[in-house]
Amino acid sequence: MIASSKPKGLQAIRSMSGLVTETSHPHRKFLKLAILAMEQARRGKEKISAKNRIETIDARLAEIEAESKDLLQVCKASEVNQRSDAPASQKMASSARQVKGEFRLKY
């Protein structure tokens, strides 16, 4: 007669997965080194790009500062010219407007 045996499950299957060590696959270390070298090169390019962006931003900020100083000097010079050229009646009217404290815009 044939003896009945239980069917084997997934746990009963023998495998070699636990026997593999890192020393048996040295190519993995070389692949890891290659990946690290590529990442280092990519980060270096990113760093250079960021430095270039910072330099262009700093240059633009310096241009803005210089242009604003020039405009302020022009405004101050024109203000001084207007004050010295204006008759006394206009000076009094402008001071009366300042005392009034209202500001209206016409659209």
C-alpha positions in Angstrom: 0.0 0.0 0.0 0.9 3.6 -0.5 1.4 5.6 2.6 -0.2 9.0 2.5 2.1 11.9 3.0 1.2 15.5 3.7 1.9 18.0 0.9 4.9 20.1 1.6 4.5 23.9 2.0 6.6 26.9 1.1 8.6 26.6 4.4 9.7 23.1 3.5 11.5 24.2 0.3 15.2 24.4 0.8 17.1 27.4 -0.5 20.7 28.7 -0.6 19.7 32.3 0.3 21.1 32.2 3.9 24.4 30.8 2.7 25.4 33.8 0.5 27.8 36.3 2.1 29.2 39.7 1.1 32.6 38.1 0.4 31.1 35.9 -2.2 29.9 39.0 -4.2 32.8 41.5 -4.4 31.3 43.1 -7.5 28.6 44.6 -5.3 31.3 46.7 -3.6 32.6 48.0 -6.9 29.1 48.8 -8.0 28.6 50.7 -4.8 31.8 52.6 -5.4 30.7 53.5 -8.9 27.3 54.8 -7.7 29.0 56.9 -5.0 31.4 58.4 -7.6 28.5 59.3 -9.9 26.6 60.9 -7.0 29.8 62.9 -6.1 30.1 64.2 -9.6 26.5 65.2 -9.8 26.6 67.0 -6.5 29.7 68.8 -7.7 27.9 70.1 -10.7 24.9 71.2 -8.5 27.3 73.1 -6.3 28.9 74.9 -9.2 25.5 75.8 -10.6 24.4 77.1 -7.2 27.5 79.3 -6.9 26.9 80.7 -10.4 23.3 81.6 -9.5 24.4 83.3 -6.3 27.0 85.3 -8.2 24.4 86.5 -10.7 21.9 87.4 -7.9 24.6 89.3 -6.0 25.6 91.2 -9.2 21.9 92.1 -9.8 21.5 93.3 -6.2 24.5 95.5 -6.6 23.1 97.0 -9.8 19.8 97.7 -8.1 21.5 99.4 -5.2 23.6 101.6 -7.5 20.5 102.5 -9.6 18.4 103.3 -6.5 21.2 105.6 -5.2 21.3 107.4 -8.5 17.6 107.9 -8.5 17.6 109.2 -4.9 20.3 111.7 -5.8 18.3 112.9 -8.8 15.1 113.2 -6.7 17.0 115.1 -4.0 18.5 117.5 -6.5 15.2 118.2 -8.2 13.5 118.7 -4.8 16.1 121.3 -3.9 15.7 123.0 -7.2 11.9 123.1 -6.8 12.1 124.6 -3.3 14.5 127.3 -4.3 12.6 128.2 -7.5 9.1 128.2 -5.9 7.6 131.6 -4.9 6.6 132.2 -1.2 2.9 131.7 -2.0 3.4 128.2 -3.3 5.6 127.3 -0.3 2.8 128.4 2.0 0.2 126.5 0.0 2.3 123.3 0.2 2.8 123.7 3.9 -1.0 124.2 4.4 -1.7 121.0 2.5 0.6 119.1 4.8 -1.1 120.5 7.9 -4.5 119.5 6.5 -3.7 115.8 6.8 -6.0 114.6 4.0 -4.9 112.6 1.0 -7.3 112.0 -1.9 -6.7 110.2 -5.1 -8.7 110.9 -8.2 -9.4 108.0 -10.5 
